[in-house]
Amino acid sequence: MSLLCFHSNLILRQLSLSRIGSLKYQKFKHNVSSYASLVNLLCSHGIAYEVPKITILMIKSCNSAQDALFVVDFCRTMSKDDSFEIGYKLTPKCYNTLLSSLARFGLVDEMKKLYTEMLEDLVSPDIYTFNTLVNGYCKLGYVVEAKQYVSRLIQAGLNPDYFTYTSFITGHCRRKEVDAAFQVFKEMSQNGCHRNEVSYTQLIYGLCEANRIDEALSLLVKMKDDNCCPNVRTYTVLIDALCGSGQKSEALNLFKQMSESGIKPDVCMYTVLIQSFCSGDTLDEASGLLDHMFENGLMPNVITYNALIKGFCKKNMHKAMGLLSKMLEQNLVPDLITYNTLIAGQCSSDVVMYTSLINGYCKAGKLDDARMLFDSCLPDLYTFNALIHGLCSNGELKEALSLKEKMEKIGLQPTQSTYTTLIARMLKDGNFDKADKCFNEMLSSGQKPDAKTYGSFISAYCSAGRLQEAEEMMVKMKEEGVTPDEFTYTSMVKAYGSLGLTYSVFDVLKRMLDTGCEPSHHTYLSLIKHLFEMKHMSAKGGETGNYLQESPDIMWGMMEFDIVVELFEKMVEHGCNPDAKCYEKILLGICEVRNLEIAQRLLNRMEEGGITLSEKICNGLLRCYYKLQKYDEAAKVVEDMICNGHSPQLEFCKMLICKLYEEGEKESGNSVFKKLLRCGYCDDEIAWKILIDGLLKQGFVEGFSELFQVMNTSGCKFSTHTQSMLIKGLQGKD
């Protein structure tokens, strides 16, 4: 017996040590089964004094509803079954812990049953017992049932405390009864019960769920006046609600306010903001928040990464795959959502590639090749729409309509995009009656016109000089709840510009910005063309010349810096202050035509205004320097981008490194490559793009070997297939 006691005490000590992390190499995680086995062992040998402690540990180790039910049944058996060699009566603490476990998993029927058994065992419930029961029912919204236990609480000579009241606030909020929750909140104060941050936060959550965000924000102010400090959970609830309602600037202001008050954001808070930025297509900001988390010593969880991966799958699969690699490096196990998102992103990329091939052939006038590609596959809705769009772009309306009939015959219904493409072609041909007929057919089919559909009509009216009808169509689309897009507003800018109406041109820009529509580089080019023509018309005594016929590339190339300055001045006059996005759009257009002098002057102006360079601008400069064969400057851009947390485009990095090797600048190429490894790109992506598709393909086998060695010494990890291809590349060298 003494030997058994020794081993039992040793096991108990290990259990205790493992709970506080003192066993450095402890890998076994105790579960309900292992605890139950130990209880059986002790009970069967008459060692009862440690049973209550282990029983509590067993209950607290429940990880599922199934675990909780197992433990309840085990405790019942232990208490009532004669097979146990010692009698064991469940203590009040044991009953309360069991009730808490059942409440945690929403097992209210089992809670009720266990409470009855508790009374039958003559164990008196205390305030903790009643609060556990009340909270369990309220979490599910069962407020009426919860009130029955409050009555019993009072009958037992006890008084409801802050936990009781807070549970009812939660319960009413679950039932969307926010006003009833408010009433409970008031009763707390009236009955002398202190309202803490939990009760405030629960009510704020209820208000946000009911979309009463202004009231929730007012409650935050009241909370501070009540000498109650909001916690990170309080701010997270509010920031999540503001992001969900599109009030991102207000959410960021509140985040700043929270940080300034000394409350540190947690993983949940960052995840809320990252999800919001990803859904709003501001991925650079989302990535910045991830870096901010690391700086604050916080480890992102799977949910955080899933939000980022979902966002990048829409725009940049390279970065999405890079995030997967980063997850694995941090020993985070990707879940089903992670892999499904990546697979869907890759499949979507394939669809885009296939569509692009068809569109590319059509744009190049190679309709036969486009038709051949279409016929070589089993077409789906996307491929039909791709070819219809290509045919319409090339003026082949009759064949496009025939293709529409074909897709209908095989059971594929034309989409909003199908109809809009056909309408746009009809309007471009000047056939307004036919476009109206197609528009009505679209409505009859149940497809709702979008901004592009309406924009096609507005653009056609503008081209025909029918601006009154264009404005009327703008009113109509807004009445239908459709917000004009960039194309629509730009059409209006061009139309008013062609008439020399500068005030109207910038009035359209103001309307555009007020509705939250972001101008594109086409919009800014149209504004610049207008100012350019007004300047030269004045110089030529009113003669317009042929400026309207100039192509976009020529216009960007002819750019005059004083015209850009005038654009900014006019924007300020009309309440449209140039921001970082405005500079970005203009700079990208200028970089595309390699107008480096104007680009540099704009960069200087940005620096003077304290505007930070975006990743897109940096990549635009990288392309510009490369095309101008300024490889050292391009390498410097790559270095600056990586230092500032930006990711240079792999395609241009590949071309740049190959050029540096070709020019004999091996050290510079090696330096660029080493810095590129710090970008967060997937190791496989870099190996395939730079080494295999770049250096090896272009015959720089020595460079291939050197940079492969760099990746190995940097601890890069490759898939089996990539590793095999890299080794084959080395063997080919030998």
Secondary structure, DSSP 8 states (H G I E B T S, - for coil): -HHHHHHHHHHHHHHHHHHTT--TT------HHHHHHHHHHHHHTT--TTHHHHHHHHHHT--SHHHHHHHHHHHHHHHH-TTSSS-----HHHHHHHHHHHHHTT-HHHHHHHHHHHHHTT----HHHHHHHHHHHHHTT-HHHHHHHHHHHHHTT----HHHHHHHHHHHHHTT-HHHHHHHHHHHHHTT----HHHHHHHHHHHHHTT-HHHHHHHHHHHHHTT----HHHHHHHHHHHHHTT-HHHHHHHHHHHHHTT----HHHHHHHHHHHHHTT-HHHHHHHHHHHHHTT----HHHHHHHHHHHHHH-HHHHHHHHHHHHHTT----HHHHHHHHHHHHHHHHHHHHHHHHHHHHTT-HHHHHHHHHTS---HHHHHHHHHHHHHTT-HHHHHHHHHHHHHTT----HHHHHHHHHHHHHTT-HHHHHHHHHHHHHTT----HHHHHHHHHHHHHTT-HHHHHHHHHHHHHTT----HHHHHHHHHHHHHTT-HHHHHHHHHHHHHTT----HHHHHHHHHHHHHHHHHHHTTT--TTGGG--HHHHHHT--HHHHHHHHHHHHHTT----HHHHHHHHHHHHHTT-HHHHHHHHHHHHHTT----HHHHHHHHHHHHHTT-HHHHHHHHHHHHHTT----HHHHHHHHHHHHHTT-HHHHHHHHHHHTTS---HHHHIIIIIIIIIITTT-HHHHHHHHHHHHHTT----HHHHHHHHHHHHHH-
